[in-house]
């Protein structure tokens, strides 16, 4: 979905309705929830990149400053 520079109120209204109740909006919400779930799983796994990176920060910065 795109809005050009010469947007009209009724066009915006139509796009908002499509996002809120239309099939495209439902599909977007479904995909967003799937991404959210994958991000949560990745952040919780000890092998996930988020976990590994925060662990590295803790070890390199926070714990190193105590020595």
N, C-alpha and C positions, 0 to 999 in steps of 0.2 A: 504494500500500500504506500502510495506516495502522494504528497500534496505539492503542487507547484506554487510559484510566487503569486499567482493571481487567484488565490483561493477565495471561495465564496462560502458563506455561512452554511447553506444547505449541503454543500459538498462535505464540509467538516462534520456536520450532523450525520450525514450518511455513513461516513467512515467510522465515526464513534459508535454508531448503532451496530455496524458490522462487527466491530471489535467486542462490543458488549454482549450481543445476542446472536450474531451470525455464525455460520459454520467456520469461516476463516478465524474469527476470534476464538471460538472454542478450540480449534486445532492449535492456535498459537498458545493458548493457556495450557493445553495438554503438554505441548513440547516444553514450555517453560517449567512446568512442574517436574517433568522428567529430568531436565537439566539441574533443577534444584536438588532433586534426590541424588543424582550422580555427584554433584558438588559436595553434598553432605557426606556421602560415603567416602569420597576421595579425601576429604579433610579428616575423617576419623581413622582411616587406615594408616598403620605405621609405615606403609610403603608408598602412600600417596604423596604427591609432590608438595602439597601444602604442609603436611605433617613433617616431611623431611626438611623443608626449608625453614620452618619455625624451629625445629630441633637444632638445625645448624646455627641459626641466630642465637639461640640460647647457649649453645656450647661455645661458639666463637666469640661472642660479644659479652654476654652477661656472666658466664662462668669464668672466662679468661680474665675479666677485670678483677676478680677476687684473688688472683694469684699474684 
